[in-house]
Amino acid sequence: MTNVFSPLDLVALGVFLAAWIGHHFHSELSPKSLNAIMAKRRRNWMERMARRDARMPDSIAMQGLQNGAAFFASTSLIAIGGGLAALRASDQAVQVFASLPFGIETTVQLYDVKALGFSAIFVYAFFKFVWAYRLFNYCSILVVSAPPPQEAGTPQMAVAIERAARMNIEAGRHFNRGLRALFFVLAYLGWFVSPYVLIGASLAVLVVLYRRQFASEPVSAASLGD
């Protein structure tokens, strides 16, 4: 494996992983991120749900979240197949990338490793989206099984709210992890051209995701009233 990667490839891969992992922990642990703010709103949602007689709007909203997770899971599965199919055209692909004016000559072995890494990222995303789909499904069950609004303020209702809120928040967390993988796989594609492109694309994706999580209009909108 050490003969496959050049020092520049290792540096580029290190920058890519550092950007992904660093943003992962910063966005999930910081209370000022959009994800953290929306986790509070998810809990508010479950508290409002407990006071409604008719919970059909909650079921419809949950179905929409499930459909979104199912769509991205299907897309990830197709991308996995595309990544594995690319392994059958290694020789032609190496020639194409080497002919690019800013490309760097590569080997079939390195190309195959890159293609497998591409597929591996989508496998990770697929599992995240599928798990998010199941968790949203479980949350739907917890919503419809919550006590009637007449029991608001009782220990049973408090437990029901906490169950549904925690399940909803966890589903959203895994869905966001899958989306994060899709963003960074776009940066990963730059590695097929050049390690320099991978470094630049990784930093560009990091900046875009940071702005969206901490310095965007949706953050201001979601945090109004706090």
C-alpha positions as CSV (number, residue, x, y, z in Angstrom):
1,M,0.0,0.0,0.0
2,T,2.9,2.4,0.7
3,N,4.1,1.8,-2.9
4,V,0.6,2.8,-4.2
5,F,0.4,6.2,-2.6
6,S,2.9,9.0,-3.3
7,P,3.7,11.4,-0.4
8,L,1.5,14.0,-2.0
9,D,-1.4,11.5,-2.2
10,L,-1.0,10.8,1.5
11,V,-1.0,14.5,2.4
12,A,-4.1,15.1,0.2
13,L,-5.9,12.2,1.8
14,G,-4.9,13.5,5.2
15,V,-6.3,16.9,4.5
16,F,-9.5,15.3,3.2
17,L,-10.0,13.2,6.3
18,A,-9.1,16.0,8.6
19,A,-11.6,18.3,7.0
20,W,-14.4,15.7,7.2
21,I,-13.7,14.5,10.7
22,G,-13.1,18.0,12.0
23,H,-16.3,19.3,10.6
24,H,-18.1,16.2,11.8
25,F,-17.2,16.8,15.5
26,H,-17.4,20.6,15.4
27,S,-20.9,20.6,13.9
28,E,-22.2,17.9,16.2
29,L,-20.7,19.1,19.4
30,S,-21.1,22.8,19.1
31,P,-24.4,24.1,20.5
32,K,-24.3,27.0,17.9
33,S,-24.5,24.8,14.8
34,L,-27.6,24.6,12.7
35,N,-27.9,20.9,13.5
36,A,-27.9,21.6,17.3
37,I,-30.4,24.4,16.9
38,M,-32.7,22.2,14.9
39,A,-32.4,19.4,17.5
40,K,-34.0,21.9,19.9
41,R,-36.8,22.5,17.4
42,R,-37.4,18.8,17.0
43,R,-37.9,18.6,20.8
44,N,-40.3,21.6,20.6
45,W,-42.2,19.7,17.8
46,M,-42.7,16.7,20.1
47,E,-43.9,18.9,22.9
48,R,-46.4,20.5,20.6
49,M,-47.5,17.1,19.3
50,A,-48.3,16.0,22.8
51,R,-51.0,18.8,23.1
52,R,-52.7,18.0,19.8
53,D,-55.9,15.9,19.6
54,A,-55.3,15.2,15.9
55,R,-51.7,14.1,15.2
56,M,-52.1,13.7,11.4
57,P,-49.9,16.7,10.7
58,D,-47.1,15.1,12.7
59,S,-47.5,11.8,10.8
60,I,-47.4,13.7,7.4
61,A,-44.3,15.5,8.5
62,M,-42.7,12.3,9.6
63,Q,-43.5,10.7,6.3
64,G,-41.8,13.5,4.4
65,L,-38.6,12.9,6.5
66,Q,-38.8,9.2,5.7
67,N,-39.2,9.9,2.0
68,G,-36.1,12.1,2.0
69,A,-34.0,9.5,3.7
70,A,-35.3,6.8,1.3
71,F,-34.5,8.9,-1.7
72,F,-30.9,9.5,-0.7
73,A,-30.5,5.9,0.3
74,S,-31.5,4.8,-3.2
75,T,-29.2,7.4,-4.8
76,S,-26.3,6.1,-2.7
77,L,-27.0,2.5,-3.7
78,I,-26.9,3.5,-7.4
79,A,-23.6,5.4,-6.8
80,I,-22.1,2.3,-5.1
81,G,-22.8,0.3,-8.2
82,G,-21.3,3.0,-10.4
83,G,-18.2,3.1,-8.4
84,L,-17.7,-0.7,-8.6
85,A,-18.4,-0.6,-12.3
86,A,-15.7,1.9,-12.7
87,L,-13.2,-0.7,-11.7
88,R,-13.8,-2.5,-15.0
89,A,-12.5,0.4,-16.9
90,S,-9.3,1.1,-15.0
91,D,-6.9,1.1,-18.0
92,Q,-9.1,3.5,-20.0
93,A,-9.7,5.8,-17.1
94,V,-6.0,6.1,-16.3
95,Q,-5.3,7.2,-19.8
96,V,-8.1,9.7,-19.8
97,F,-7.0,11.4,-16.5
98,A,-3.3,11.3,-17.6
99,S,-4.3,13.2,-20.8
100,L,-5.8,16.1,-18.9
101,P,-3.6,19.2,-19.1
102,F,-3.5,19.5,-15.3
103,G,-3.6,15.8,-14.6
104,I,-0.9,13.8,-12.9
105,E,0.1,10.4,-14.2
106,T,-1.3,7.6,-12.1
107,T,-1.3,3.8,-11.9
108,V,-4.1,1.3,-12.3
109,Q,-3.5,0.2,-8.7
110,L,-4.0,3.8,-7.4
111,Y,-7.0,4.3,-9.6
112,D,-8.6,1.1,-8.2
113,V,-7.9,2.2,-4.7
114,K,-9.6,5.6,-5.4
115,A,-12.6,3.9,-7.0
116,L,-13.0,1.6,-4.0
117,G,-12.7,4.6,-1.6
118,F,-15.4,6.4,-3.6
119,S,-17.7,3.4,-3.3
120,A,-16.8,3.1,0.4
121,I,-18.0,6.6,1.1
122,F,-21.3,5.9,-0.5
123,V,-21.6,2.6,1.5
124,Y,-21.2,4.7,4.6
125,A,-23.8,7.2,3.4
126,F,-26.2,4.4,2.4
127,F,-26.1,2.9,5.9
128,K,-26.7,6.3,7.5
129,F,-29.7,7.1,5.3
130,V,-31.2,3.6,5.8
131,W,-30.8,3.8,9.6
132,A,-32.3,7.3,9.6
133,Y,-35.3,6.0,7.6
134,R,-35.8,3.3,10.2
135,L,-35.4,5.7,13.1
136,F,-38.0,8.1,11.6
137,N,-40.3,5.1,11.2
138,Y,-39.8,4.2,14.9
139,C,-40.4,7.9,15.8
140,S,-43.7,7.7,13.9
141,I,-44.7,4.8,16.1
142,L,-43.8,6.7,19.2
143,V,-45.8,9.7,18.1
144,V,-49.0,7.8,17.4
145,S,-48.6,5.8,20.7
146,A,-48.2,8.9,22.8
147,P,-50.9,9.4,25.5
148,P,-53.9,11.6,24.6
149,P,-53.5,15.4,25.3
150,Q,-55.8,15.1,28.3
151,E,-52.8,13.4,30.1
152,A,-50.5,16.4,29.5
153,G,-48.3,17.1,32.4
154,T,-48.3,13.5,33.7
155,P,-45.2,11.4,34.0
156,Q,-46.4,9.1,31.3
157,M,-46.7,12.0,28.8
158,A,-43.3,13.4,29.8
159,V,-41.7,10.0,29.1
160,A,-43.6,9.8,25.7
161,I,-42.3,13.2,24.7
162,E,-38.7,12.3,25.7
163,R,-38.9,9.0,23.7
164,A,-40.2,10.7,20.5
165,A,-37.8,13.7,20.8
166,R,-34.7,11.6,21.3
167,M,-35.7,9.2,18.5
168,N,-36.4,12.1,16.1
169,I,-33.1,13.9,17.0
170,E,-31.1,10.7,16.5
171,A,-32.7,10.1,13.2
172,G,-31.9,13.6,12.1
173,R,-28.3,13.2,13.3
174,H,-27.7,10.1,11.1
175,F,-29.5,11.8,8.2
176,N,-27.1,14.7,8.5
177,R,-24.1,12.4,8.6
178,G,-25.2,10.8,5.4
179,L,-25.6,14.3,3.7
180,R,-22.2,15.3,5.0
181,A,-20.7,12.2,3.3
182,L,-22.3,13.2,0.0
183,F,-20.8,16.7,0.3
184,F,-17.3,15.4,0.9
185,V,-17.5,12.7,-1.8
186,L,-17.7,15.6,-4.2
187,A,-14.3,16.8,-2.9
188,Y,-13.1,13.2,-3.1
189,L,-13.7,13.2,-6.9
190,G,-10.9,15.8,-7.2
191,W,-8.4,13.1,-6.2
192,F,-9.0,11.3,-9.6
193,V,-7.6,14.4,-11.3
194,S,-4.8,15.4,-8.9
195,P,-4.0,15.4,-5.2
196,Y,-3.8,19.2,-5.4
197,V,-7.4,19.2,-6.6
198,L,-8.4,17.0,-3.6
199,I,-6.8,19.4,-1.2
200,G,-8.5,22.4,-2.7
201,A,-11.9,20.7,-3.0
202,S,-11.7,19.5,0.5
203,L,-11.0,23.0,1.9
204,A,-13.7,24.5,-0.4
205,V,-16.3,22.0,0.9
206,L,-15.3,22.6,4.4
207,V,-15.8,26.4,4.0
208,V,-19.2,25.9,2.4
209,L,-20.4,23.5,5.1
210,Y,-19.0,25.7,7.9
211,R,-20.9,28.8,6.6
212,R,-24.1,26.8,6.2
213,Q,-23.8,25.4,9.7
214,F,-22.7,28.5,11.6
215,A,-23.0,31.7,9.5
216,S,-26.0,31.4,7.2
217,E,-29.4,32.9,7.1
218,P,-31.0,29.5,8.0
219,V,-29.0,29.6,11.3
220,S,-30.4,33.1,12.1
221,A,-33.9,32.0,11.2
222,A,-33.8,28.8,13.3
223,S,-32.3,30.5,16.3
224,L,-34.8,33.4,16.5
225,G,-36.3,33.7,19.9
226,D,-33.5,31.9,21.7
